[in-house]
Amino acid sequence: MKIPKSDKNLPEDEIEGLVSQPNSPGSSPYSSPARSFSGSPARSISSMNSPQRARVISPDHLRKNKRLILLSSIITIVIALVCLSRNDGRISLPGIGNIVRGKQATEQSVEDITVVYPTSSPTITLTRTSNDDDGGDGNDYEDDESDSSGTTPENTSTTQGKGDYEDVDDDDQTAHGDGNKNGSNSDSSTAPDKEGDTTKEDEKNDDADTQGGHEEEEEDPKEKEDSTETDTNASETEEETRNDHMQPQIKYTEEKYTTDILPWSKGPLTEEEKDAMIEKWGKWHFWDGDPESRPTEDYMAPFPNRDCPYEEFPDTAWQADAVYVNHMLDSAGELVARAKEAIYTEYGYGPRSELDHDQLKIRMDMFKLSLIDLDDDSAVPNSASLTQGGWTTKRSLRGLVRRLIHAMMTNDTFTIVLGGHSAAAGHGNHFLQSYMMQMYKVLEPIFNRVGVKLIVRNLAQGGLGTMQHSLGSSSIYGDNVDVLVWDSSMTEKDKNAIDLFYRQALIGGKRAPLLWGGPFDLLKNLYRFADADVMVPGNGMYGIPETLDGDHAAKLPFASRYMKCAEESHDLCNLNENRFRALCWIDREDVTPSNKQLPKPQSQVRWHPGFRVHQLMGRTMAMVILTALGDAIDTWSEGTIFEGHPLADENWHVTDYYNNIREKTINLDSSIGYCTQNNKFFPERICKVPMKGRTEFTPRANPNYTSIQSIIKAAPDGSYPPMKSEMEYEGPDVPNTLLIPPDGEIDIPPIVSNRRLLQDIDLDSTLIPPSTHPNLRQRRLQHITPGKGWEVDAFPGYCDGTAHGICGRVKGSNCLLSGHMDHRGGIIGNALSGWLVMEVPKVANGIIIIKFEDWHQENESTVTQGWTEVNGGEYDRNLASVPPLPDNFVFEYAIDGNVTSLNKTQFEESVKNPQRTILTLVILDDPNMKEPKDIQVALRMRNSGRTKVFSFTHIYWS
């Protein structure tokens, strides 16, 4: 269904170059006419001599003599002819196209022979078209001269300013989750707003990554079933060694509690449907015909960030194989163009050949990414960019392209992480309808084809900003983040907190991510003074037509309806039935919920965008990434024309690039930005040293290893704090028709999907392995004995914020299918619980901070019910070494056995409240610490019985 045409039409000569040329049957309509495949499963060898792909190799790059070049060409032709006779006219060459590494065998000339080229371990199929053929719309970004009429965007949020809901100071009216035993929607663990509002329950997230659920258009015979693609930064080897004392109650393993079976899939296509889709959209043609010829060792592992130098690539590496790489890049470009065309068509702006002038113009501008010069003091983004694809800078775009090439060259991960509020989390919708998951839905099959494991985490939380996680950023958000999204404008107004979010991401991880979204002045400062890459997303609303009435809505593409209404029909766009498309349960024979399910998720309020807004945001962000991916393919292709293969280091190495950003961020003058305003809450060096953390808040990266439970010391009897919540059911959810476009509408995953072919990639852990050496401090009191009165309030499952995690589904929940992982968990206890003892690994910069909640109710501490003594009287409470204390409340903490006691007044004076619902206490501030060491931290309350209940939610350190 297309957007209705206007009455205006371009003269034929003006349309030339904007619309596609006819394609032969079975070919993809989304490659350049000059580079059409004419229905063949791969490029012909003869086409490699075409002007578009001719390689001119300078003598300096020839590593062998001319005879070897000629010999390689002859061998290529012979093998091609032999394979032709054995494979029904289709050839699979085992990567011999670059026997002479560093140059291409340009003498090849076999007419009318089609070749399926090797796609090394990554299967890649991109046919990068020229800008004019990339959707037929010219560039997807343009230089944006400083717009004097534009306004400087402050706190730019991806889910704000769409006209679909209002900006509010607090976002506390979100369904907090289904964790209550009685299935109610109130959450007694949620703090009252210090300003008078109250927070409700956060929804849970059932995260599962999608393949689209369709059979592959053409399957590599050697391709094996993939394993679950969940978000983790840890390799198997690291998992075995990095956390020797991971607690036995952390039973929700990644292997068992992640899934590739996603409820947004219609299921496999019939052969008839498959053939029709191939005829219309084209298909993937390429795989590695002889993967056994590739090196078996990980030759990139020895180098920082896998930056393998040019001269260290083995001769048989796929990166050094010109035939393999060239054909892979062609196939990849075609897939990128196909995905973009599918998005345009989804919104009524495709196929190109059927559009009139006005439609073509809208199509060109709908997802356009504007480029501005932030080195110009007067430059501000064009205000229209926020309704299109957003804005960035040339340098930042090149930085994104570098990261993408690096991920492809190294077969590594590419990780996009969101920190934000409930609107960004997708409250009121299914978790899989949130814009981060919608972006993932489009991009994952494409990244998989180019050998990259795409990880997208939605770590947004209702009613909160980002500070609670920024203080432990490299652990909680992850330390291998390539793109970091900020979207918390409703709940995070203080720029000091946003600046901390940015800086900790830039200095704390192994990668220095591109920063996507946020206040203009903060991004500009970090761009100019720290060389950070910055970008702000648009919302794509530029291309959305007005809905005039119900009858008119039915004529619009399903994805465009009820998003922008004429004044006289404004109420249509505000109706929840037109904004949301979600339910709480689908009957199934194997599971009967223990609690009655609601008809739909809660939190369907005016400031929470509906599924169409999320989908459009996800598509807009996907288009930006696809445009950069196309540029990455072009850069790779063009860079090897003169330089040969592999691609020269300066085009894709990232180690020096990251180090430059990191060092400049650490050394920023205190007058730049707002981060130093956090000094009234935390040690000043918090803006300059990388922080780590553990928490029971979800979702988070590597949930088992970033849990407080992972560092808790067992009680003398070997027990650990028990979990309060149980999971109602396990395994994948059944297909949900509300997550699938109606019949007749565009469904993108089948167009670009494929089976995953995961690589054996060693992923870095965010967790430092526990040290085996003894603590250096020896002043340890003998009676710091872990208590037995603590319990864990946390969502069950693998709550990693990705589409694959099985999380929440708490027994007693009244909306099991919401899928949201958003929960404010903690370690619950009171004065009878005893010591909570934690082993904090490798404290290097003398900082330890705890975050807690002090508003919990007496009945939330279930373990101590009926107790009148600490630990139920089980242990001898020898308090001789503790100074006498008054009868009022006392808080105690111990650092390696050295106990500090705070009476009520001292405690209240020491506790800081940097953001709403955030209470912190600095328990170690030693700027003179000389070397990293493991430190034992213990906490307890005294003299308040069961009446004062605390939840310790985070511990941070550096």
N, C-alpha and C positions, 0 to 999 in steps of 0.2 A: 504494500500500500504506500503510495507516494503522496507527498505534500501536493495539493492541487496546484496546477500550473497557473502562472499569471497570463494575462493576455498579451504580454510583451514577448517578442522573440528576437533574438539576435540575427542579423544578416549572416548568411552562411560563412562569409569570409571572416566575420568577427568571432565566430564560434570555433574556427579552425584552431586546433591545438588544445582546446578545452575538453573535447569529447573524445571518446575512445574510437579507434578504428575497428572495422569488423575483424572478428577472429574466426579462425577455422574451427570446425566442429571438434569439441573435446578439449580445446585449448583454454587456458585461463584468459579471461577478458581483462585481467588486471596487470598484465605485463606490457611493456612498451611495444607498440606495433613493430618497431624495428628489431625487437628482440623476442618476438613471439615464438613459442615452442612448436606451433602448428600441431598440437596434439601429441607430440612425442613425449615419452616418459622422462627424457632428460635432454640436455643439449647435445646436438650432433658434434662430432669431432671437428667437422669442417667449419662449424660456426665459431670455433675458438680462434680461427684466423680472421674473423671479421674485425672491422676497425674498432668496434666497441670494446673488444677484448684483447687486441694485439698487445703483446708485451715487448717492450724495447729494453733489452738488457745491456747495460754498459759493460765493457771489458773487465772493469774492476770487480764485478760480481760473478764472473764466470769462474767456477771452481774446478772445472774439468776442461779438457781440450775439446776441440770441435768435433773430433771423431766420435767422442762419447755422446755428444748431442745427437749426431746423426744416427748412431747405434740405438739410442733410446727411442728415437722416432720410429725406426724400422721395427723394433720389438713391439712398440705400441700398436702399430698397424697389424702386425702378424697376430698378436693376441686378440685384437679386436675382431679380425676375420674369423679366427678360431671360435671365439665366444659367440659370434654372430650365427655360426652354423649350429650351435648347441643350445641357444636360448631364444628360439623363435624370433630371431632378428633383434634381440635386445642384448646389450653388452654390459657386463659388470667388470670393470677394470680394477685390478688390485693395487691401485695407487702407483702405477709405474710412470705416471705423467711427469714425475719430478725425480727421475733417477739421478739427474744432475741437480742436486739441491742448490737453491739460490738462483735458479733461472728456469725458464720454461722452454720446453722442447717445441720451438716455434715451427719446426719443419713438418709437423703433423698435417696430413691432408687426406682424409678418407671421406669421400662424398657419401651423403645419405646414410650414414651409420649413426644410430642413436646409442648413447652411452649412459649407463647408470653408474655415476661416479661414487667412489667410496666416501662415506661421511664419517670419518673416524668415529671413535666412540660416540661423539655426539651425532645424532641424526639431524641434518640441517637442510632446510629447503627454503631459501629466500630468493626471490627474484627481484632484486632492487631495481626499480625503474628510475628513470630520470625524474627530476622534480616535476616536469610538466606532465609526466605520466603517473605520478604518484597520486592516484585518485583523479587525475585530470585537472587538478586544481592549482597547479603551480606549487610554490613553497608552502609548507604548513606553518611557517613562521615568517615574520618580516621585521625589519628594523622599525622601531617605533620612535619617531622623533619626540622629543620632550613635548608633552601635551600641556600647554599652559592652562588649558581649561580643565584638565584632569585634576582630581584631588588625590593627595597622598593617602594611600590606603593604610589604615591603622588596624592592627590585629586582624588582618585578612584571614578569614576562616572559610574553608571549602564548603561548609554546610550553612553558611550565613549569606544573607543578601539575595536570596532567591525569590523572595516574595511569598514563600510558602509557609514561613513561620517567623516569629518575632525573636529578636535578641533579648535575652533576659539576664539579670545579674546572676541568678543561681538556677541550677537545673536539678532541683531536688525532687521533682514530682515524677521520677522515673520508676518503673517497676524494678525493684532492687534484686529480684531474683526469686527463685523458687526454692530457696533453701530452708524456709520455715517448716517445721515438722507438721504444723497444722495447715500448711498450704496457704496461709494468709499472705497478703501483699505488703505487710508492714515489716520493717526490719529494725528490731530493737537495737541492733549493733550500729545503726547509722546515727551519726552525731547530729544533735540539733544545731542548726546554723547559728553561729554566734550573733548574727544580725537579726535573728528572730524566725527565719524560715526553718523548715524541717526537711530532712532528706528522706526519701522512700527507698524501697528496695531496688537494687540494680538487677537487670536481666542477665541471664546466663547465656553463654555462647557455646554452641556446638559447632566446632570448627572442623571443616573437612574440605580438602582441596578438590577441585573438579577436573575431570577429563572430558566432560560433556557426555560421557556415557555411551558414545557411539563407537562402532567398530572403525578401525582405521581404514582410510580410503584405499591404501595399498600397503600391505604389511611386508616388512623385511623378513624373509624366511629365517634369518638368523636372530631376529628380535625376540627377546624373552620377556615374560611378564615382569612388570616393574614392581618394585617394593613401594611401601608407603612413603610418600614425600611429605614428611612433616618438618616443621621448623625446628632445627637443632643446629647448634654450632659445634657439636662434639662428634669426633670420630669414634668408631668402635674401640680402638685402642685406648683413647683417652677415657671413654666411659668405664673401661675396666680398671683404670688406675687412678682417676682424678679424685674420687671421693670414697676413700676406703671405709668411711663410717656413715655411708648413706643409710638412713634408718629403715628398718624392715617394714614399717607401716607405710612407706612411700611405695605403694604397690601398683600405682597407676602408670605402668610402663608405656613408653612410646610405642613399642611393638604391638601391645594389646589394645591401647586406647587411642589409636589413630586409624583412619580409614580412607580408602580411595573411592569408596562407593558413596556418591553424593546424591542427595535428594533433588537436585536441580536438573537431573538428566532424564530424558524421555526413554532412554534405553537404546539398544542397538537399532540401526536403520535396517530396513528390509533391503534386499538386493536392488529392487526397483527404485526405492528412495535413494539408495547410494549412487546408482547410475545417474539418476536425474540430478543429484547434487554435483557430481563430478562434471556432468555436461555443462551445468550452469556456472560452477565456481572454479573448476579445475581441481587438481589434487597434488599431493606430495609425491615426488618421483624418485627420491634419492636416498641411497644408503651406502655404507661402506661394503664393497663387494668382497673384500678380503681383510677383515679386521685382524686375522691372525698374524698378518705381516707387521702390525704395529708393535711398538715397544711395549713390553709388559710391565716394566718398572715405572714408577711415578717420577719421571725425570724433572718435574717442576718442583717437587717437594723440598729440595735443599735450599731453595731461594726464597728470600722474604717476599711474602704476598704472591708466591708462585711466579715471580718475575724472572722467568728463564731467559738468560741472555741469548742473543741470536746464534752465537757460535756453539751453544751448548745443546741445541736441539739435535736429537738423533736423526740420522739421514732418513730413517723410515717413519719418523713422526708425521702425523697427518698435517701438522702446521707447516711442514717443509715440502709438502706434496702439492705442486702448482695445479695439477689437474683436479685433484681432490678439492682443494680450497676454492678454486675458481667456480667449479660447478656447484659446490656447496653454497657459495655466496649468491649465485644466480637463483638457486632454488629458494634460498632464504628471502631474497628480495621479493620474489613472487608471492611468497606466503604473507609477508608484511603487507604488500599491496592488497592482497585478497582480504585480509582482516580489516583493513581500513575501509575498503569498499563495502564490506558487510555492515560496518558501523554506519556509514552514510546511508545505506539502503534501509537499515533498521529505522532510521528517522525520516525516511521518505525522500532522501536526496541521492537516489541511485535507481537504476544504472544511469551513468552520465549521459549516454546517448539519448535518453528519453527526457532530459531536463531542458527547460527553457532558460533564457538569459538570467532572469531573476533568481531562479532556483540554483543555477550554477554559481551565482554571486554569493548567495547565502551559504551554499556548500563550501565555497572557498574560505569563508570567514568564520564558520561555525566553531571550528576547533583551532583556529589560527593562534599560533604562539608568537607573541610580540617580543621583540628584542630591544632592550634599552641599554643605554650607556650609563652605568652607575658611577663612573668616574667623573661625570658631568654633575656638578653640584645642583644644577637646576632641573635635572632630569627626574621626571616622575612617570609612572606607567600611564598609558592611555586608559582612561576609565572604561572604555569599551572592552579592554582585554579581559576584564574579570567576568564578562558574559560570554567570552569566547574560550580560548585555550589557556589563557593566563599570560604571564610574562616571565622572561628570564634575560640573561645577558649572553653575548656571543661566547665569552670565556666559560661561563657556567655550562652552556650547551655543549661546548667542546669537552668539558670535564665529564659530563654525563656520557658522551660518546666514548671517551677514554675508558670509563668504567665498564661500559657494555662490551667494548672490544676485549678488554681484559677478561671479563667473565667468559666470553666465547673462546678466546685463545687458551685459557687455562681450564676449561670445563668446570668452572667453579660455581659457587652460588651467586645469586643476585638478590639482595634482600631489601624490601621496602617496608618500613615500620611507621605506624601512626600512633601518636600520642594525642589524646583529645578528650572531649566530653561526650555526653549521652547522644547528642545529635549525630556526632561522628561515629559513635559506636553502633548506631542504627536502631536505637530503642524505639519500640512501637512496630518494628519490622522483624522479620527473621534475621538472624546474624548473617546468613549468606546473602541477604539483600543489601547489606551495608556496602558503601561505595568501594571500600578496599577489596572486599570479596568480589564485587562485580568487575573491578579492574583485573583481579587475578583470574577470573573466569575467562577473560579474553586473552590475556597474555601468556598464561601458563603453557598451553599447547605449543605456542610459537617458541618460547624460550626453551622448552624441552627439545624441540627440533634442532635448535642451534647448540645443543649440548650444555645448556645452562639450567641449573636447578633454581627455579624462581621460588622465593619465599616471601609471602606477604602476611604481615601480622597487623591485625587491628587490636591495639592495646588500649583503646579509649575506655574511659570509665565515667559513668554517670555522676553528675554533681561534683566532679573534681576537675582540677587542672592537670598539670604535669609534674609539679614539684615533687610529689610523693615518690615518683619513679626517677626523676632526674638526679636525685641525690645518690642513686645507685645505678646510674644509666647504663654503664657498660655491662652490667649483669642483667638488669631487668628488661631493658630494651634490646640488649644483645650487643656484642662487640664486633660483629661483622655486618654492620648496616651500611648499605650503599646509598639509600635515599631515606631521609627522615622527614615525616610529614607532621606539621603542627596544625591542629584544628580544635582550639579550645577557647574561642573568643567569648563565649557566653559565661564561662566560669573562671577565666584567668585573665584579669585585666592588668595585673602588675607586670611591668616589663622586666623587672629584676628576675622574676621566676622564668619568663620565656627566654631571657638571655642565658640563664643557667641551663635550661633545656638544650639550647644550641651548643653552648661551650662544652658541656660535659660530653655531648655526642662527638664533638670534633676532637677532643683530647683523650677520651676514655677508651675508645675502641681500637681495633686493629686497622680499621678503615676510617677515613674522614668523609662522612656522608654529605651528599648534596642536601641542602636544607630547603624544604618545599612547604611554603606557607608561613604566614606570620606577619608581624609589624614591619612596615617598610623600612623604618629607620634602623632597626636592629639588623635586618638582613643587609642593608646597605653598608653599615659599619663593618660587619664581618666580611663582606665581600671586598671592601676597600683596604682594610687594615690586616686581615688575616688570610686573604686570598680564598675564602670559602666560596663554594659554588652555591648559588641561591636561585630560587624559582618560586613563583606563586601560581597556584592553579586557578583557572577560570571554571565556570560552571556550565558552559555550553548552551546557556539559555538563548543565546543569540539566534539559534536556528529553530527554536520551538515556536510553532504557530499558535495563535490564539484559539481557544475553544469557544465557539459562539453559543452552542447549546448542546443538548444531548444527541440530537440527530447529527449535528456537525461532528461531534466527537467520534461517532461511529465511522466517519469517513477518513479520519486521521490515522496514522500509524499508531498502534497500541502504545508504543513507547512514548509518544508525544501528547497523549490525551490528558486533559485536566491539569496541566502544569502552568498554563498561562491563560487566564480567562479575561474576556472582555468585561468592562465595568458592569454591564447589565446582567452578566452571568457569573459574577464573582463567586457567589455562593457555591456554584458547582465545583470549583477548585478547592473549596474548604471542606467539602463533605468527606468524612473519613472513609466512606465506602469507595470514593474515587482516589483517595490518597494512599490507602494501605491495602495490602493484599497478603494477609497472614492469618494463620490459625494456630491453635495450641495442641491439637491432637488429631491423628488419623488412626482410625481403628485398625488393629492388626491382631491376628490370632495368637501370636506368641507373647504379647505383653498386654496386661490390663493395669492401668495406672491405679495406685493405691488411693489417690485423691481425685475428686471430680475436676475435670479440665475446663478451663474457661473457653469460650468460643473464639477468642482472639487475644493476642498479647495486650498487656496494658501499656501505658505511656504513649498512647496515640493522641498526643497533645499538639497544639498548634505550632510549637517551636521545634517539633521533631519532624524532619522531612519524611515524606512517604517513599515508597519503593521506586517510583519513577524518577524522583530527584536523585536518589542514591545511584540508580542505574546510569543516569546521564552523567553524574560526577565521575563514576567509574569509567565510563566510556571516554570522557574528556581526558582523564588522566592517562588512560591506556593509549589514546591517540598521541599524546605527547611522547610517551615512551616509544611507541611504534615509529614516530618520526625520527627520534634520536637513534633508534635501532637501524632504520634505513640509512641514516647518515654514517653510522658505524660500519655498515656493510660497504658503502661507497668509499669510505676512508681506507678500509682494508684493501678493497679492490684496486683503488687508484695508487695506494702506497706501494703495492707490489709490482706495478707496471715497470718501474725503473729499478726498484730495489731488489726485486725477486722475493723468494719465500725462504724462511718465514718473514712475516711482517716485521719491519724495523722496530727496535725497542722503544724509540721515542714516541711511537704512536699508541702504545698500550701499557707500558710499565707504569706502576702506580706508587711504588715505595717512596721515591723522592717527592712525588706529588703530594702524598699524604703527609710525609714528614714536614714539608714546608708549611702546610696548613696548620698542623698540630703545633709546631714550634711558634708560629706567629700568634696563634690563639693564646698559648700559654704566656707569651711575652707582651700581650696587649697592655697598653698603658691603662692605669686604673680610671682615667678620665673618659675612656671610650666605653660607651654602652652603659648598662645598668646593673651588671652582675655584682659589682662591689656593694650595691645597696643591700645585698644579703648579709653583709658583715654584722648587722645588728642581731642576726639570728644564728649565724654559723661562723666558724673561723674564716678569716679573710682569704686564706689560700684555697678555699673551696672552689674558686673560679679558675684555679691554675693546676690543681692536682686531680688525676682521674679517680673517681669514686666507684666503689663496688657496693653490692648490697644483697640482702636476702629479704624475702617478704612472703606473706601468705595472701596478698592481694592477687587477684587474677583478672585478666590473662597476663602472662609474662613469658619471656623467652626462656627456653630450657626449664620448664616448670619444676621438674624433680630436683634439679641442681641449684635452682635459685630460691628454693623454699627454705624458710627458717628451720624447718624440720631437719634439713640436711646437715645442720651444724649443731643441733641440740645434743648434749651429752646425756646418756642414759642414766636412769636412777640406779641405785646400788643393786636392785634386783634385776637389772637389765631391761626394764620397761621404758617405753617412750610415751609421750602424751598421745592419747587416743584421738581418732577422728570423730567429730560429732555427726557428720553427715554420711549417708550411704547413697549409692547410685541406684536409681529405680530400675534401669535396664542397661545392657551393654550392646555393643555392635552398632552398625550403621542404621540410620533412619530410613524409613521406606520412602519411595519417590513422592514428592510433594508437588502437585499440579500447580500450586500457587507460585512456585519458584520457576515455572517453565512458561515461556511465551505461549499464547493461544495458537491453535492451528492456523496456518497461513501467515504467521508473523515470522520475522527473521529470528533464528536461534543461532548465535555465532559459534558456540563450541563445535557443533558438527562440521562447520565450514572449515575450521582451522585445527580441529582436534586430531589427536593421534595417540597411540599407546606410548606411554613413557618408556624411555630407555635410559634408566638411571646409570650414572657413572659411579665408580668406586671413588668417591671424593672424600678426602680427609678434611673434615670440617673442624674449625677451631672451637674450643670450648670457652664459654664465658667464665667458667669456674677454675680457679687455681687449685691444683691438687693439694690436699692437706700435707703439711710438712711432716717429715718423719723425725726431725730433730726435736729435742726437748725445748720447752719454753725457756727463754733466756732469763726471765725474771723468776727468782726462786722464793720470793717472799709470799708464800701461799699459805693461807689459813687452813688448818686441817679440817675444818668443819664446813667448807663450801660443798655441801652434799646436794646433788640434784633432787628437787622435790618431786612428789608423785601427784600433786594436785593440779597439774596443768592439762589442758586439752586443746585440740586443734579445731578451730572454726575455719574450714576451707572447702571450696568446691572439690568434689571428687572428680577424678579423670585427668586427662592430659590437656591442661588449659593453656595452650601456647599461642592463642590468638590467630591461628591459621585456619584455613578451611578444612583441615584434616583432623583436628583434635576433637576427641570425644570428651566432653566436659560438662559438669553440672548434672542435669537430669536428676536432681536431688529427690529422694523419696519423700513424698508429700507435696511436691511441686504441683501448681495448678496450671502450668503452661510448659510442658516438657519439650515441645518442639520449637520454642523460641530460639534455642541454640546459643544464647548469649552466655559468655564466660565471665561477665562483669560481676565481680564479687569482692567485697572488702573483708577479707579473712584476717585471722590473727591467732596468736597463742593466748588463750583465755585463762585467767587465774585471779586469785585474791590473796589475802594475807595468810590463809591456811594452806596455800599451794606449795610453799617452800621456795627454794631457789630455782630459777630458770637459768640453766647453765649452757652456754654456747661456746664453741671453739671457733674463733674467727681467724681465718688463714691470712698470713702475710700482710699484716698491717705495716705499711711502708712510710706513711707521712704523718703518723701520730694523730689521726682523727678517727674517733668512733662516735656515732650518733645513733640514738634509738628514737623511733617514732611509735607512739601508742595512742590508744583511745581510752578515755577515763569515764565514759558515760554509759557503760554497759550495766545491765540489771543483775540483781543478785541471782535470779534463777538461771542465768546463762552459764554459771559455773556449776555444771551438773556433777562433776567429779567430787566436789567437796560437800555435796549435800549430806547433812547428818554429822559432819565433822565438827569437833569443838577444839581440836588441836592441829597444829601444823603437821601436814602429811598424815592426818588421821591418827597421830600418836605413834606411828610405826617406828620413827627414828628418834634416837636420843637427841634432844635439842640442847646441846651444851653451848650456851650463849655467854660463857664466861669472858670470852675475848671481845664481846661487843659491849661498848659503853652503855650505861643505863640510859633509857629513853623515856620520855613522857608517855602518857597513855594515848595521846592523839596519834594521828597517822604519821608513819615514817616510811620513807622510800630508801632502799639501800641498793647500791650497785658495787660490784667488785671487779677490779681489773687485775687479773692474775693473782687473786686472793687478797688484794688490798681493798678493804671495804670503805666506802664512803656512805655516811648516813645523812639524809636530809629530812629535817622535820617538815611539818606542813608548810610553814612560812618559807623556808629555804627551797623547798621543792617547787612551790608556786612561783617563786622568783626566778628559778633556774629554767623552768619550762618555757619554751618559745612557741609562738603561734604564727608562723610565717604566712600561712594561708588558712582559709576556712576549713575546718575539720582536721587540720594538721597540727599536732602537738609533738614537739621534739625536745630532746634533752641531750646536750653534748656531754658525754661521760669521759672522753679523752681528747685533750687538745695539747699535743706535745710537738711543737715545731722543731725540736732539737733531736727527734728520733734519728738515729744514725743508720740503721739497717732494717730491712723487713723482718718481721717475726710473727709467729702465731701467738695470739693472745686469748686467754680464757676470760669471757665476760659472764657475769652472773647478776641476776636481778631478782629482787623480791620486795614485797610490801610487808609491813608489820603493824600490829595493834589496830587493825580495822576489821578483823573477822571476815565474814562472808559478805559484808554489806558493800564494800568497795571493790568492784570488779574491773580489772584492766584487760585490754587486749593489746598485746605487743604485735604490731603489724609489720614493722620494718626494722632492720639494723643496717647501718651504712658505715663504710670505713674507707680509709685511704692510707 
